[in-house]
Amino acid sequence: MKPNVVDARVVPEGRMEVLSRLEVTKLLDTSRGGLHELFRNCSLAVLNCGNELDDGKELLERYRDFDIRVVPEERGIQLEVKGAPTTAFVDGQMIKGISEHLFAVLRDVVYVSDEVKGNPNINLDASDGITNAVFHILRNANILRPLADPKMVVCWGGHSISRNEYEYTKLVGYQLGLRGMDICTGCGPGAMKGPMKGATIGHAKQRIRGGQYLGISEPGIIAAESPNPIVNDLVIMPDIEKRLEAFVRTGHAFVVFPGGAGTAEEFLYVLGILLHPDNAGIPFPLILTGPAAAKDYFAEIDRFVVTTLGPEVRRFYQIIIDDPVAVARAAHAGIQQVSKFRAQRTDAYYFNWALNIDHHLQVPFAPTHANVRNLNLNQGQERHSLAANLRRAFSAIVAGNVKDEGIRAVEQYGNFEIHGETSILDPLDTLLSSFVKQQRMKLPGKAYKPCYKVVK
């Protein structure tokens, strides 16, 4: 069935209203050159806000006639869209929040191309160079707020969760909002939307204006997790590794709700950082939480990381079941520790420079069949390195589940093969099987076809 579409022109509001002729020329190059496909795909994802799709390949094929072009004018630019989803419009006018997200995509795609990649002052082969790139992208997007006290809570969790779990994320967000905390998520639906929705009510009751609802995405995942309408600050990082680093550099406390492979990837990424000896003593509030029905889910997550990484990992997180108030209080107390720690060291509140992120966690991992097959999932390596490799395994599963490129690779070459020691693969297989059984790999009602095979 052919989707309902509309053609329109959109005028930017904000930083891109006033542009030099050189900048306009660069934007025209974006429409006509190699960046056009990237810009088009991310723009379509933004315009698809509110539609229930978690498959990048399906979205691109459903709207295969969609296109977007930069139109120059004497005073700046306009965007011409053709074949866009009608849900992005009201009475022929694009919804304001979607329009803002559309120009955020343009801003970040152009900035990364012009100012980050190929910049001799930003060495993307070195750890500090990658961190520098993350900082500059966030600063260019006006994400960093240097005069604000620490209050950003990063909320992770699945886009495919039950109604009960979704309602719980709203309750937690509400309690966080009542305590003046802002919310950052992966910007999609489910556990990424619920905390923001709850926080808006908490902020409204406390008469808090200017609350920040930050969404951080990347080109490969945005089609499956279109920005939800509450996001008022959107930034598109170049790849999943820089997206993850942006989370941990900007967040002050971290709350993990139930989820699937993507949530496990995020949790393992953080454990890979906290297990590194250089980060000993740095406050990093990390809370796992869900409703009573999710108790077994977190028991499985806890069992998996303890079995593979050792019981010492438990010192890095706490599990709170069915108590939104306790979660909010724990997050607030953790942020107070972060604030005191950074004040003593005269560190920035808005960007966690002190945290050491191993280069192994920063280098983009291409989820090819060969790369997945060659992952080192064996004992006999440092714990933070094993966590990083486990993170990559889950990243490949996310790619095969929802990313256009990953889905096509699996269709062409078959399932990703995950090899390693039995002591690691057995608990991994058990955890993944539980995700499939609980329908955490795809939206409810959609049949899941595994994109991986655990080879013991």
N, C-alpha and C positions, 0 to 999 in steps of 0.2 A: 504494500500500500504506500502510495506516494505521500510524503509528509506535507503539511501545510507550511508554506514559506512566504516570505515577503522581501521586497527590495527596498532599500532606504539609504539616505545619507545622514551621517552623524557628525555633529560639530563637537570638538573637544571642550571640556571645561577644566580649568586648572593650569598646570605648568605648561601644557603643550599648546595653549592658546597663542602664545607669542613665540615665533620661531624665526631664525635667520634663514636666508635663502640657501645657505650651505646645508643647514639641518633639513630643510624641505627636500633638497636634492638627495640627501642620504635616505630619507624616508621613501622617496620615489624609487630609489635603488632597491629598497626592501621589498616593494611591491613587484618589481620586475626581475629581481635577481634571485640568488640562492636562498635568501631568507624567507622568500614568499611562502613556501610550503609550511615552514615552522610557524610563521605568523598566522597563516590561514588556519592551521589545525588548532592552535591555542585559542584563536578568536572564536572558532566554531564551538569549542568547549565552553567558553564563557557565555555565548549566546544560548547554549543549551541548558542554562540554569533552570533547575526545577523539574527537568524531565528525568525519568527513572531509566538511566542507562549506565552500566558499569563496564562497558566494553568499547575500547577506543576504536577497534576495527569496525564494529557495527555502526558507531556514530559516523565515522568518515564515509562509510558506504551508504548509509541512509541519506546523508546530505552531500552526495558526491558532486552535485552541481553548485554547491555553495562556493562563493568567492568573495574576497575583500580586497579593495584597492585604495591606495592613498591618492587623494585628489588635491593638487596644490591650489592655493589661493594667495592673493596678495598679502593677506593678513595672517596666513598660517596654512592649515590643512583641513580637509574633511576626510572622512572614511566612507567609501561607497561599498555597501554590502548587497550581495545578490543571493537569493535563495536561502535567507536566514530563517531559523525557526520562528514562527509567529508568536510563540510564548514569550519572546524577548520584547514584545511591543504591547502597548495599550493604546487603543484608538489611533493606531498608525504611528505612535511616538515610542521610541525605544525607552524602556524603563531606565531611570536615571542611574541606579546602582549598577546595572549591567553595562551601561555606557561608560561609567567610570572604570569598571573592570576591563573593558575592551581597550581603553587607552593605557591602562596599566600594563597590559600585554605588549602593546606597541612600544611603550617606554622601555620595558625590560629587555625585549628582544633586540631593539636597536642599541641600547646601552651596552649589553654584553658583547654584541658584535663589534661595535665601534671602539669601546673603551677598555674592554677586558681581554678578549681574545686577540693575541698578537701584540699586546701592549708590552714593550720592553721593560716597563717598570713593575709589571705583575708577572712573576714567574710561576706559571701553573704546574710546573714540574717539581716545585718545592713546597713543603708544608706551610711555611709562613706566607708564601705567595698565594696559595689557595685561600688561606684565612683572610689575606688582604683583599682578594677578589670578592669574597663573601661580604666583607665589611663595606666595600665600595658600592656593591649592588644594593645593599640595604640602605646605605646613606643616600644614594641617588633616588631611591623610592620614597624618601622621607619616612622610613620606618623607625629609625632610631630617634629617641626623644631624650636628649641629654639633661634636661632640667627636671625630669620626672623621677620620683622615688621608685624603687623596685616594686613591681606589682604585676608582672606578666606571668600568667600561668599557661603553660603549654599543655594542651589536652590532646592525647592520642587515643585512637580507638577505631573500630571498623566502620565502614560505610554500610555493611550488611549485618545489622544487629536487630534483635527482637524489639517489639514495641515497648516491652517492660524495661529493657536495657536503655532504650532511647529516652524514656521518661525519666529514668534515673540520672542520665547525663544532664538533663535539664535541671533537676533538683540540685545537683552538685554545682552547676553553673550559677544557679540562683544564689546559693550560699556564698559562692566566691564573689559574685557581684555585690551582695549586701556588705561585704567586707572591703569593697573598693578595688577589687582585683580585675585586671583586664584579661582577655582570653586570646590565645593563639592556637590555631589548629591547622590541619592540612587543607582546610577550607571547603571540604566536600559535604555530603549528607551524613546522616547517622550520628555517630559519636563526634563528628567534626562540627555538626550544626547544633546539636542539643545543648552543649555548654554555653555557646554564644547566645542561644535563644533564652536560656535561663538567666544569664548574666544581664541581658537587656532589662529584664523585669527587676532584678536586684538593683541595678544602677538607677532605674526610674524611681524606685521607692526611696532610694537615698539621694535623689535629685542630683545624681552625678551626670554631668554633661561632658561630652568629648571622650567617652569610653572607647578604648581601642579594641577592635575585633579583627585581629590580624590573621590573614590566610596566606600560607606559604605553599606554593606548588612548584611543579617542574613540567616541562613539555610532555614527557612520556606518560605522566599520570593524570594530567588535568582533564583529558577527555573522559576518563572514567570517574573522576571526582570533580565535576564542575563546581566552581565557587558558589557557595550558598549565598542567598541574598542579604544575610546579616553582615557579611564581611565588609568592613569599611576601609581596610588597608589590604591590598593584594600585591604580592610580589612573586614573580616567576623566576626561580633560580635555574641555572643552565642544566643541572642534572640532579639526580637523587642524592648524591653525596653532599653537594653544596646545599641542597635543601635541608638535609639532616643537620649539617653544621650550622645553618642559619637558625634552626630551632634551638640548639643548645647554646649558641652564643647570645641569643636575645632573651631566652626564657629565664625566669627566676625560680620557678617551681614547676614540677612535671607531674601530671595526673594521667594514668593509663587506664582506659576503660576496656571492656572486652572487644576483641577484634579477631582478625585472621592473620594471614601471612604478613601483611603490611605492618600491622601492630607489633608482631613478633620481631620484624626487621628493626623497627624503631627502638624497641626495648633492648635488643641485642647490641645495637649501635651504642646506646648509652652505657651498657655494661662494659663494652669494649673500651670505652673512655675511662670509666671509673676504676676498672681493674688495672689500668696502667699505673705503675709506681709513681710517676711524676705528678699524679693528681691526688695523691693521698692528702687528706686534710682539707680539701676544698669542699665547702658545703654545696650539696646538690640534692635538694628535696625531691624524692621520687616516690610516688604513691600509686599503688595499684588498687582499683576499686570497681565495684559493680553491685547490683542488687543481690538479694539473697540467692536468687536462682543462678547467679554467676560464680558461686563459691567454688564449685567443682572446676570451673574453667580456670580460675586463678590457681587452684591446687595443681592442675596439670602444667600450667606455665612455670610455677615455682619448682615443681618436680623436674621439669625438663632442664632448667638452667642449673639447678643444683647438681643433677646427675652429670651434665656435660662440663660445667665450669667449676664445680666444687661448692661446698656449703658456705664458703666465705662470701659468696655473692649476696647472701641474704642481708649482709650489713648495709647494702646500698639502697634497699627499698623496704617499704612497709606495705602490708596488704590490709585494707579496711573494707569490710563487707557491709553493705546496706546501711551506711551512716553518712549522709551528705554533710551534716554539720561537722562531724569529726574530720572528714576530708578537708573541708574548707579551713578548719582551725589548724590542721597539720600543715597545710600549704602556707597559711599565713605565718605560722611559727617558723617554718623553714625559710621563708622570705626574709624574716627578721634576722635570721642567722646570716643569710647571704648579704644583707645590707650591712650588718656589723663587720663581717669579714672584709668586704670591699672597701668600706670606709677606713678600716685600719690600714689597709694596703694602698689607699688612695687609688683604687681601681675604678674604672668606669662602671656605672650602674647599667648602662644601656647596651653593653657589649662585653661578653665574658672573655677578655684577653688572657686571663691567667690559666684557663683550661688548656691542657695539652691534648691535641687530637692527633693520634698517630697517623703518619702518612698512609698507612695501609687502609685506614678508614676514609681517607680523603680522595684517593685515586678513583676515578670513575670505573665502575665494573661493568663491562659489556656482557650481558647475559647470553652469550653464545653457547651452543651445545658443548664446544670444546672447553670453554672457560669453566662451565659448571662441572663438567666431568673431571677437571683437573683441580678442583678446590681441595685444599688440604683440610679434610675433616678427620684428623687423626690426633691422638694424644701425643705427648712428647713435644709440644710447643707451648709457648707462654699463653696464659689464660686470656689475655687481652687479644692476642693474635687469633686464637680459636674463636673467640666471640666475633671478631671481625669476619672470619671466614663463614661462620654460621649466618651472620647477617647477609652475606653475599648469596648464600643458598636461598634464603627467604626472598631476597631481592629478585632473583631469577624467577621464583614462583609467582611473585607479583607481576612481573613482566609477562609471563605466559598466561596469566589469568586475565589481565585487563589492558595491557599496553598493545597498541596496534602492531608495533614491530615484533614484540615477543609472541603474540598470537600467531602471526604469519610464519614466524620461524618454527613454531611447534607444528603448525599445519604442514609445513614443507619437510621438516626433518624428524618429526616425531617428538615424543616427550623428552624433557631434560632428564639426564641420568645423574643421580646424586650418589657419589661413591665415598667410601670412608670406612673407618673402623666400626665394628658392630656396637661397641660401647657408646658410640655417638649416634649411629644411624637408627638403632632400635628406639631410643626415646624420641628421636626426630620423627620417625615414622608414626609412632603412637600419637604424638602431638598433632601432626598433619592430618591423620585419620580422624581425630576428634574435631578438627576444624571442618572437615568435609561433612561429618555426621551432623554437626550443629549448624550447617548451612552458612558458614562464615566466609566462604570463598567467593560466593556470588550473591546477588540480591535474592531475597526470599521468593520462591516460586520459579526460579530459573534453575534448570538442571546444570549441575557442575560436571564438567569433563576434565579429569586431572591432566595437568600439563607437565607432570613430573613422574619419575619412577625412582624409588629408593632401591639402589642396588647393593645388597649386603654381601 
